[in-house]
């Protein structure tokens, strides 16, 4: 059933749905040339390629995120707004990965509400002083967008929490989804106000803005667009429950590059694209790419890093040194275990406390010697689940302290207040072990920060009273469900739900020999220090630049309504086949060769009924009856079915099983390809395919006279594709010395004789025409899959032969807008039928045997 969200949401924000006030006026362009500021009012957007002229200025990156990297507060005396950079913001740190000449523009919301009367003044100030463009979402829209759809739907779903009942999450609310779309539309409008589409790169961050790429791609088909998801991406079994799943996937696919922290997240996204949109991916020279209507959408896998300079500068603060000494004195003689987490249900704080309880119970000798300091960052949400998690955390901590504590000793210390960065750094520097026990988290940089702080600086060494050459150690216990886990190979990875295993991991960490702790620390520090936030940003923009290199070498146009919009990007010479154009050539020629594929060309691929309609038979018969035409059906199907279905067309040539069998007309005998006379290899192939058929539910084997085909269209998409790859490798191995070739097509693995292809059929037919003194002056070939590409290539090669007296007019046409060796395309089998009707009409002077033909094709020539 089609989702109702397929309606045209692109115009949601402009309607009365959410009563969104218009921006007072267009923001001025960012100053790019000294003394010149051009207004965007003069740069109207369009549905195709923008004609806005390039400024020819410095390179510019537009960073788009839900929140701007700014602090805001009112001046007590003037009542004016005062703004400052948020020095801890990742968005600010990533600038270190850009060249010094790069100009960075930020687009996002402020963390405070600005009165409508002040918005224009504030926007101007932020643009001039910070290169920031605020979105100013109305309060009601901001609430529905962020606290509603983002936090109640996307955030839980992406962390594997389904709303199975009202007490465990909120059910899908279409009003909140509409708010999400409307907010993304406002972000798009703000980007459009400042972008120079020929030069600027746009980098969108996180799940709040996943349909923003659709709005931007609609206005600027060749926009250079990257997206990075900072949260997990769930498995397809979870994601597919989202009613607007396709719209979000298509939104992300309107980017040029999509980034994920781990391969697991990327794999889940690719699986969703395969299962829900039917898209396959492939790896080329180490880069994963999805073909999406002629555009290659690249996938980037790289976890974000920390800002080394920022962490080290905080370690060198006098306030940090003073706090280190206080903490040292407070916990003298005890081993400090540190946890720093947000207060939410996914951070696993209560599970961590239960593991500490288990540790103290199983190892009584550790009582009085270890302390867990759990710093609780303020919750980002205020739902019922947060309050329950907080209550459980306090109750568990109280219980542990009552059982295992004493007047002078508390095994668990909860710090539930805003903790300044210098104090966190002090705890990091002193902790023997850091534990991150989240049940699901996108990345989590706590382990990275801990490693850097344990490495220390000269100032910290002085505060700790250690020499610079003193060996550094650190120990990490990390959940296997967080994004940073794969990059920390020296950490002890745990399943946070297994309390016993976590307790034992903590015991191992604090009792491990110092020499091993040192080796693990050195390994981690090498990685963290070389893969910092600058490395991450630099790597991402380099890949984004590479992904956009062929933007201007292809023709682009948009198709689809609403959030189903996408851009088709194909070769400049690749265009729709105009019926007037081909009919004109058809009428003025006298020796015509016509090659037609069957499945996917004359009959829809998805159709259950594979027999040709009476209309198809009538049209083909009319074409065959013209003595000027040589018409061939070239198919992978068997000769029995083709000859039976097409029996009324007596003068039709048929090439069955990719040309292994050829018949020039109904009255002629079948010719068998001499190159494939030895079919003994079928005895090797059949048991192998049978093995995979039995092991793959939904698969089947098609037996042909010249070969065998294993079909997996009805199998599980991921498993079927995996099995097809394995079968391909298996067959290539066992057939290494046999006269057979293994081919993998769309949902099939086929084995056929060597030297048999549709391309050879075309060569044979054209050669026979030339040798018979009827050198063709018109050649048309229509097909839809990879096997037909051989025909296209063969025709182009054969007709370029200098021995031909006259170069024929060539019409190689593929079905569907996709990369092809053909010069032309038609959208589907219905368009193919219209084309053939047009040619049939041109064949006969009075088309009595055909219904009235109304043909309308728009020419893109």
N, C-alpha and C positions, 0 to 999 in steps of 0.2 A: 504494500500500500504506500502510495506516495505521501511524503510528509507534507502537512499543510504549510510548513515553513518555506516551501518552494515558491510561495508567492513573492511578488517583487518587493523585497525588503529594502532595495536600494533607495527607495523613496520614502521609507518609514519616517525618517527624521524631518522631512519637509511637510508632513501631514499634521493632523491635529491629534495623532495618537497619544503623544506624550507632552504636547504643548510646549515644545522647546523654543525658547526665545532665540531670535536671530542674533548673530554677532553684530555689534554696533556698526562696524565697517571692516573692510578687509585690512588685515595687518600689513604693514609695509614689508617689502622684501628685505632680507638681511643685507646690510651694506657690503657689497663685494668689490666695488671700485671706489676709491676715495672720492668723496663728494657727490656720489650718485646713489640715490635710492629709488629703485623702480617699484611702482605699485603693482600688485598682482592683479588689480582690476583690469589692467590692459592685457593680461595673459589669460585669456579664456581657456578653460579645459575642454577637451573633446573626447569622443569615444574612440578615437584612433590615435595616431602618433601626434604628439604635441609639436606645434610649430614654434614654441617659445625658443628664442635664440639662445645659444650658449653664451655665457658671460666671458668665457675664456680666462677665468680667474683661477684662484687657488682651489685645490681639491677640497671637497666639502662632504661631510657625513651628517645625515640627519638621524638622530637617535630618538626613537619613539618608544615611550614606556608609559605605564599607567600613572606613575608619579614622577615629577621633575626632581632632580637631585638638589633640592633647595630646602632651607629652613625659612619659615616666615613668622613674623610677629609684629604686632603694632607698637609703634613708638609711644610710650606713655605720655610724652609731652606734646608731640605734634599730631598724634593719632594717625600718622601715616604708616603705611606698611613698610617694613624693613626686611630685606632678604639677604641670605648668605648661603654659601655652598654647603651642602651636606658632605663633609669630608670623608664620611664612611661609605658613601654611595658607590656601588659597583659601576653605575653609569658614568660617574666622574673618573673613576680609576681606569676605565678602559681606554681613555684618551691616550694613555701612555703607549698603547700599541699602534697609534697613528703617527705619521711623520709630523715633525714640528710645524710644517707649512699647512697642515690640514685644519680647516675650519670646522668646528663641531656645533651643530644646532640641536637643541633638545626640544621635543614636543611632548607634553604631558600635562597632568593636572597638578594643582597645588594641594597641600595637605590641609589647607584652611579654606573656608568659604569666603569669597570676595563679593561684596555687594555689587549689583549690576551697575550702579552709578560709578563705581571705582574701577571697573574691569578694563576700560580702554586705557586709563592712565597706568594701571599696573602692567598691562600687556606691553605698553610702549617702554616702560622702565625695564621690564625683564628682558625684552628684546635687545635694548641698547646696552644694558649692563652685564647680562649673563648669556646672551644668545639663546634665550629660552622663549618658547611659544606656549603659553598656557591655554588649555582647552576650555576652562570654565564650564564644566558640566553643571546644569541646574541641580539643585540639592536633591529633588525627588528622583531625578534620573540617575544621579550618582549613587544614591542609596539602592535603587533597584538593580543597577548595573554591577556595582562592586559588592555590596553586602548581600545582594540578592542572587543574581545569576552566577557571578564569579565564586562567591564564598559558599553559597548553599547548593550549587549544582556542580560546577566545574571542579572546584577544589576537592570536594569529597570524592567525586567520580575518578579523578586523576590519581587519587590516593587509594583507590580500590574500595570505596565505601558506597554501597548502593542503598537507596531509600526503600528498603524492604517493607518498612512500616513507618507510620508517622513519627514514632519515637526515635527512629534512626535515620534522620535526614529528611529533607523536604522533597516532595514529589515535583516533577517537572512542571514549571509554570510558564506558559507561553508569554504572558505579560512581561516577565523578567527577561525572557529571551529577546523580546522586541526591544526592551531597554538596552540590552547588550548590543544589539545591532545598531540601534540609534546612537549609542555612545561611540561605537567604532566609526560610524559615519561622521560624527563631529571631529574625531581625531583625523580622519581622512581630509576633511575640509581644511583643517589647520595645516596639515602637511602640504596640501595643494597651494596654500597661500605663500609658502616660502621656498618651494622646490624649484630648482633649475633642472628639468628632467633630462637634459642631455649630459649633464656632468655629475649630478649629485647621486650619492648612494644612500639608500634608506635602510636602516637596521631596526627592526621591530623586536621588542622584548616581551616575552611571556604570554601566558594563557589569557590575559585580559583582552588581548587585541588579535584574536585569531581569525576574524573575518575582515579586519582592516585591509589585508592585501587584496581582497576582491575589489573593494572600492577604489583603491589606488590603481590597480591594474586596469580597471574599466576606463578610467580617465587617461591613463598613460600606458599604452600597451607595451612600451619598451622600458618601463621604469626599472632601475637596478635595485632589487628588493631582496633583503635577507631577513630571516626570522630566527630567533633562538628561544627555545622552550626551557625555562629554568625549573620546571616541575617535572615529575615523572610523566611518561605517556603510558596509559594502561594497556593491558592486553586486549585483543580484539573482542574477547568474550565479555569484558567489562564495558569497553567503549561502545560496542554496538547497541547497548541499552539506551544510549542518548538519542532522543527523538530527532535532534538536529545534527546527527553525526555526519551526514554527507556534506552539509553546508560548511561545517568547520573544516573537514578534510579538504574540500575544494578551495576554501579560503587559504589554507596553508600552501596548497599546490599552486597558488597564484604567485608564490615567491620564486626566486631563482635559487636560493640556498636556504635549507632548513637545518638548524643546528640542535643537537641533543647532547646531554652530558655523557650518556653511555650507549653502548651498542644495544642493550636490552630495550631502551626507550625507542631507539631508531627502528629496531626490529619490530616492535609492536606497531609503530606507525606504518611501516611498510606492509605489515600483515593486514592492517585495516584497509589500506589502499587496495590491496589485492582482493580481499574478501568483499568489500563494499563497493568498490569502484571498478574492479576488474583490471587493475593496473599491475604490471610486472616491473621489477627493477633488475638492473644488472650492474656489475662492477667492472669498470674500465680503468685499468692502470691505477688501481687503488682507490678510485673514487666511485661511490655509489650514486647511481642516477636513475630517475624515473622518467620515462617518456610520457609527457602529458600534452597531447594534441600538437606534437611537433616540437614542443619546448622540452628541454632536459632540465628537470628539477633535481638539483644535487642535494645529497644528504651529508651533513658534517657531524662527526662524532668527536667531541673534545670537551672534557670537563673544564669548567671555569677555574681560575686560580685566584690567589690572594695578592694584595698589593704589598710587596716586601718592604718598600720604603716606608709606607704608612705604619706597618706593624713595628718596624725597627725604631722609628722615630718615637713611638709611644713608649717602647721599652726604655728609651734613654731619658724620659721625663723624670724630673726629681720627685714628682708625686708618685710615680710608679715605684721608684726605689724605696720611698718611705713606706708605701703600702706593702712591699715585699718584706721589709723588716718586721712590720707588724704581724703579718701572716706567719712568718717564720717563728716568731715568738709565741703566737697563739697555738700553733700546732707542733711545737717542738717535741721531738721524739715520736712523732706519728707520721705514717705514710698517707699522703693526701691523694685521694681519687677525685677527679673533677668531672662534673657534667654541666654543660651549658645548653639550655634548650628553651624554645618558645613553649608557652603553656598551651598546648593543643593535644588532641586525642591521638595524633600520629607520631608524637615524639617519644612515646614509650617510657615516660618518666616513672610511672607507677611500676612497670615491669622491671625497670632498673633498680628501684628500691627493693622489690621482692628478691632480686638476685643478690643484693647486698645482705638482706636478711638471711638468705640461704647460705651465703658465704660465712657469716658470723656463726650460724648454727653448726655448719659442718666443720669449721675450723675455729674452735674456741680460743686457740692460742692467738688469734688475730684480734680478739676483743680488747679494746683499749689501745690498739696499735694502728688501726686504720680509721680514716674519716672520709666519708663522701660529702663533698661540698657540691650541692646542686643549685646552680644559679638559674632562676626562672625568669626568662625575658617576658615582658608584658604580652598578653595574648593579642593577636591581630584580629580576632573575632570575638563576639560577645554572646554566642549562642548557648543553648542549654548544655550541649556536649562539652564546651569549655569549662563551664561551671562544675559539671560532674567530674571532669578530669582533675580539676583543681582540688575539689573536695576529697577525692580518692587519694591524691598525692599527699595531702596534709594528714589524712587519717593513717596512711601507711607509715609515713615518717614518724608520727607520734608513737605508733605501736612499736616500731623498731627501737626508738630511743627509750621507751619505757622498759622494754625487755632486756636490752643489751647495754643501756647507758648507765651512768652513775652521776652523782652530783658534779663531778669534774670532767665528765666525758660524755659527749653525744656522738654516736657513730654517723648520724645523718644531720647535716646542717642545710636547711633550706633558706636561700636568699631570694626572697620574693619582693624585689624592689628594683627600680631602675639602677643598674650598675654601670658606672662610667667605664669607658674603654681602658683607662689606665689600671683600674682595679681588676678587670678581667685579665689583662695582660700579666698582672702580678700573680694571679692564681694559676694561669697557664705556665708561667715560668717555674713555679714551685711544685706543680702536681707530678707525682710519680707516674700516674696513669690517667689517661683521659678516656672516658667511655661515652660513645654516642650510640644509643640503643633504639633509634627510631624504627617504627614498624614500616614506615614508608616515607621517604624524603627525596626530593629532587636531586640535591647535591649535598648540602651541609658542609660548610667550610670550617667548622669548629676544629676538626683534626688537623687541617693545614695550619691554622693559626697557632694551635698548640705546638706543632713541630717547630715553627719559626721562633716562637717564644722560648722553647726549650734550648734552641741553638744559642740564643742570647746575643747580646751586644757588649761592647766594652763597658758601657754604663751599667748594664745589668750585672756583668761579672763583678764589677766593683761593689755593687749593692749586695750581691750574694757572698762576696768575699772569696771568690775563686779566681784562679789564674787563667789567662787566655788559653793555655794549652790543656786545660782540664777537660777530660773526655765528656762529651755530651751524650745524654741518654734520653729516651722517651719510650713510652709504651702506649699503644692504642688498642682498645677493644671497640670494634665498630660493627654495626649491624650490616648484614649482607644485603639489606634492602635500601641502602642509601647510595646516592650517585657517586660519592667519592670512594666507595669501597673497592672497586676494581683497580684504582690507581695506587692503593696502599697495600702493596703485596707483603709488606712486613708486619701488618697489623694482624691481630687475632680477630678473625671474622666470626660472628655469632648469629644465630637465629634468635631474635629478641624474645620470641614466644617460649623458647626453651630455657626456663629459669635456671635449671641445674647447669646447663652448658654455659650460660652467662656467668654464673657464680664461679664455676671452675676456671673460666677464661680470666676473670679478675684475679683469682688466686695465682694462676700462671704468670700473669703480668707483673704482679708485685713481688713474686719470689724468683723471677727469672734472673740468671747471672748478669752482672753488670756488663760483661763483655758482649753478650748477645744483645742486650738492650742498646748498646752503642752501635753495633752493626746495623740493627733495624733502624735506628734513628738516622744514621748516615745515609742509608738507602732512601729513606723518606725525604730527608732534607734535600738531597740531590734533585729529586723529582720536583718537589714543591718550589724550590728556588729557581729552577729552570723553566717550569711551566706555570709562571705567575700570570696575573691578569693581563699584563701587556702581551705576553706570548699568545694567550688565548684570543685577544682582540685582533692582534696582527695576523694570526693564522686564519681567523674567520674572514676578515676583509680581503685577504689575499685570495681565498677560495671564492668569495663573492665576486671579486673582479674577474676571476677565471670563468665563473659561471655565466657572466654577462658578456663575454667576449664576442659572441656571434649575434648579438641583438640586432645589429644593423646589417647583417648579411642575409637576413631572411625577411620575407613578407609576413606581416602580422595583421590579424583582424580579430575582433571579438565576436563571440557567439554566446548564446544562453541568456536567460532572464534572471534578474535578482541575484541571489547568492549562488546560482548555478553558472554565473558568468565565468568564462575562461577565454584565453587567447590562443588562437591557432597560429602557429609559427612554422612556415615552410619556405622552401627554396624560392627565390625570386622568379624562376622560370616555371614554377609549379602553379597551375591555375585551373579553375573550373572549366570543364569542357562545354563550350557554348554550342547549342544545337544548330544555330544558324550557320556558324562557322564550319562545322563538320558536314552539314548537309550541302552547303555550297561546294565544298571540295568533292563530295560524293557525286554530285550531279555532273561535274565537269570531267570525271575520270571514267575509264572504261574497263580497267583490269584491276579488280579490287580483291584484297585478301582480308578476311574478317576472322579473328580468333576470339572466342568467348570462353571464359571459365564457367563452371556450372554452379557449385555451391558458393553462396555468398555473392554471386554475380547475377545469375538468372533466378535463383531461389534464395530467399533469406537464410542466413546461416542458422538462425535460431528457430526456424520453422520446423514443426514436427512433420508436416507433409512435404516430402522431398520431390514428389512428382511435379513436372512443369504444368502450369495452368494452360487452359485452352488458348488464352491470349498469347502466352509465350510461344506455344506451338505455331499459332497462326502467323505471328510476326516472323519467326525464324523460317517458316516455310516460304513466306513471301520473299525474303532475302535470298534464300537458296534457289528459288525459281528464276531469279534474274540471271541470265547467262553471263553477265559481266562479273558476277560475284563467285568467289571461292570461300565458303563459310565452314569453319571448323569449331566444334565444341572440344575443348582441351581440358580434361578433368582427371582427378585422381581416382574417380569412381571406377567400378568394374564395367567391363564391356556389356555384360548381360543386361544390367539395369539401364544403362544409357541407350542401348539399341532398342530396348523395349519401350522406354518412355518417349523416345524421339522418333519412333517408327513412322509417323506421318510425314516427316521431313525426308523425303526419299533422296534428295540431292545433297544432304548434309554430310560433311565429313566429321568423323568422330575419332578422337585420340583418347583412349581409356588408359587408366592406371599410369598417368603422367607420360603417355606416349609409348608404353610397352606394346600396346595394341593400337593399330591405326587402320581405319577403314575410310576409303575416299567417298563412298556413297553407299546407299542401302543395297545396291545390286552387286557391289564389289566384295571380295573376300577380305577377311581380317589379315593384316600383315603383322607379324611378330618381330620385335626388335632382335636382331641377331646377336647383339652384345650381351643379352641377358639369358642366353639359352640354358646356362647352367644354374639351376635353382636348388641345388642340393643344400645350400646354406639355410634354407627354410627349416630343415630338420634341426638345425642348431638353434635357430631363433625362437621357434615355437615353445619349447619347454622353458626357455628363459622368460619369455613374455607371460607364460601361464603362471609362473612363480610370482611375478609382480601383480598379475591380475588377482590372484588369490590373496595376496598380502595387502591389496589396496581396494578397500570397499568402494564400489561405484565405478570402477574401471572395467574396461572390456577390450576384447581383441577382435579386430576386423581382419578376416582372411581374404586376401586377393589372390588372383592367379600368379601374379608376379612378385608379391610381397606380403608383408604383415604390418598391421597398424595397431598400436596400443593406445586406446583413448582414455583420458582421465578427466573429461569435462564434468562428469557427475560426481567425482570424488571430492574430498575436502581440498580446497584450493592450495593450502600450504603443503599438506601431506602429498597431494597429487603432484605438485611441482617438484617436491623433493624426490619423490620416487621416480619421476621422469628423468631427472638429472642422473640418478643412480643407474636407471635402466640404460640410459644413453652411454654412460661410461662402461657398463657391463657388456653391452652389445658391441661397442667399438673394440673392446678387448678380445672377445671371443671370435669376432669376425675380421680380425686384423689381416688374415691371409686369404680371405674369401672375396669373390667378385660382387660385393654388395656394399651399399652405403647406408649409414644410419642418419636419419634427419629428425630433428626435433622441431615441431611446428606448434601452432596454437592448440594446446590441450592434447597433443598427440606425440608419439614417438613412432616413426615409420622406418621400415627397412625395405629397400628396393634395390634392383640390380644396378650395378655401375653402368654409366653411360646412358641412362634413361632420365630424361627431363623434359619439361614442357618447352624449354628453349630449343632443344633438338627437334621437336615437332615443328616449331615455327620455321627453323632453318630448312627442314626437309620439304615443307609445303612451298616455301618461297623458291627454293632451288628447282623444284619440279615445274613451277610456273615459268621460271626463267628459261629452263631447258626446253619447254614446250612452246617457246616463242610468245609467251604471254607475260612478259616482265611486268610486275605490278606497278601501278602508278598511284595506288591508294592502299595503305595498310592500317588496319585498326585492330587493337588488341585491348580487351577489357578483362581485368581479374582483380581479386581482392586480397590474396595472401602471399606469403613468401615464395611459394612455388611459381607464382605468376611473374615474379620479378625476373626469373630466368627468361621468360618469354619477352619481357620488355627489353632486357639487355640483348637478347638474340636478334630481335627485330632491328634495333638501333645499329647493331654490328653488321647484319646482313645487308641492309639497304644502303649502307655506306660503301659497299663494294664498288670499286671504280668500273667493273665490267658491266654494270647495269647501264642501259642506254639513257635512261632518265631517272633522276632521283625521285622516288615516290613521296607522296604526302603521308606523314606518319602521325597516327593518333594512338599513342600508348596511354592507357587510362586506368588508374587504380580506383577501387571503390572505397571511399572513406578518406578523410583528410589526414594523411599520415606520410611520413618520409617514404619516398619511393623513387625508383629509377624512371618511372613514368613521368611524362611532362604534365599530364592532365589528371583530374580527379572528378568523380561523381560522388554524391553523398551516400547513396544507398541503392539497393536493388530497384526501388521504385524509379529512381532517376535513370538507371540503366534501361529500364523498360521504356521510359519516355524517349530516350535517345534512339533505341531501336525502332520505336514507332515512327519517329521522324525519318529515319533512313528508309523504312518500309514505305512510307508515304511518298518519298522521293523516288522509289523504285517503280511504282505503278502510277499510271496517269489518272485512273479513276479508282480510288481505294474502296471498292464495293465490299471486299471481304473483311475490312477493318472498321471498327467503330470510329465515330468522329474523333479526330485527334486534336487536342488543344495542348500545344507545347509552349511552355514559357520558360526560357533559361536566361538568366542574366549573364552577360559576358563580362569577364574580368580581363579580357585581352587588352 
